[in-house]
Amino acid sequence: MKIRLSWKLTAVFGSATIIGLLTGILYLSTHLRTYLDANLEASIRRELLLGRDLLETHIRDRAGLPDASALAGRIGLSLGMRVTIIDLNGKVTGDSELDALALSRVENHADRPEVRDAIGKGFGKSRRYSYTLRKYLLYAAMPFGGERPAGVLRLALPLTEVELFERSFLKMVLFAMGLVLLLSLVLTFVLAGFVSRPLCEMAEIAQAMARGDFSRKPSVVSRDEIGELAGAVTHMSDEIESMLGRLRREGEKLDAVLSSMSEGVMVVSEKGEILLMNPSLRKTFLVDMPTEGRRPAEVIRNVAVLDIVSRLLSGKDVMVSEEITLPAPEGRTCKVNAVAIHRAGRFDGAVLVMHDISELRRLEKIRQDFVANVSHELRTPVASIKGYAETLLDGALEDKDHAREFVGVIRDNSDRLASLINDLLDLARIESGKMPMVFMPVELRPIVERCLGILESLAARKSLRITVEIPDSLPKLNADEARISQVILNLLDNAVKYTPDGGEVRVRALQQENKVCVEVEDTGVGIPEADLPRIFERFYRVDKARSRELGGTGLGLSIVKHIVHAHGGEVSVISTPGRGSQFSFTVPLA
């Protein structure tokens, strides 16, 4: 249970007040009896002097003490005390509280301490029990009679009266001190509440700051230490809020950077626990559990990565740069760069960055294949041209029949070279975005008819049946007419070339929402399923010998794909070996 500061201050100040009052009470109780005794002794001395004066006056007037008991009674009545008159031999001659019979039975008082001291010292006192009156009394005695004492005057005061006086005085002191204590506690509580209120307010503000609420500020405006503390709390609140804001913004920036990075990042502590793993790396290794505080072996199932982390943590390596291959189904290649973190000469963990270089390696392989394919494609016609040219130079020019045939072969190979070079240039311009395209509304039917007119003689030689299914209501396309013509011509040319004699080629077009889908279907040799994913790659041929025999360069379908993509469409193929193929592409409506 929490105790408020005001109660604590009240308890502290109250305890100090109680201790002070108890000390005062102990001091008073110690010195009270001494004070009362001194005061009582002075009072009794005064009473004795008064009684002695009365006795001595009576002795001078009467020339003696004929009736000491009556005189003792008169003096006792006037003083309000027991009065005893004793002669120098110790005989009691008069007592204010004893009659004549009782007085005759009183023993000699010569041995009484107060009587001895009075005769010897001029004043005596004692406290003792009186067997005559059966109570404790305070006795005080003084000689009377002038220079030649005639006896001793003794006064007796019951101690009960003294004790009652002491008790009443002590009660009065205790009551006064209790009242002072009560008033002190009330005043202390009020002052403690006044003093602790700003401190409690600042404690609540500090707790709110710990919860992240920096809107509250101390309302203290005094210029004392509490005011300085309130100013320090306000300044601290502003500084912490500003610092947390900067840290939050920096954290958001770091999170944004790490989240948007395509590279995978992992930070490991010196104990081998994961401190950070960004979404890219989690996606790479299919991690769907919290990673902070876990070890890499618990979340990553890759021996190469775990080996790199182990080497860094063990101190065998300070920096590692390796390529690893992720297993199926992705089969991706990644470049791992890892480095140990050292701060102030102390090992503090490691950072691992993983770059996915699968696309780079794929492009590198495509480049290598491209160079190899271009070299091979160029070498064949060049070698043929060179061979027939050398044959002609060696004397075949004289043979008119063979010379004409050789020149025809040279011309065909030259046309093949020109076609290959033109396709390469077109493909390079399309891929680089440098091929100019003019998009405008165009009709599809006239384009298809022109392309069929170009291939009409070849289709007639093979007795192919060509069907065109294009609705008259088909909207216009938003396309570059020359490039779309190139796409359709390439697809129709392939369909005519790879369809056996007597086959059929169909061209269909239909509207699909805001685009037009064009299909070119044939009943040709078809494409094996394994070759379909790569059919649109440059220089890729299903049957290389047959393709070269038919005069293909291996770039037509790649050009088709890039032109269709430049128009914002998609291209696809469906094929069954021995039954034919269906190529389709989409183009947006005008």
Summary of the structure (lengths in Angstrom):
residues: 590
radius of gyration: 64.4
end to end distance: 79.0
largest distance: 206.4
contacts: 1700
relative contact order: 0.05
helix: 55%
strand: 20%
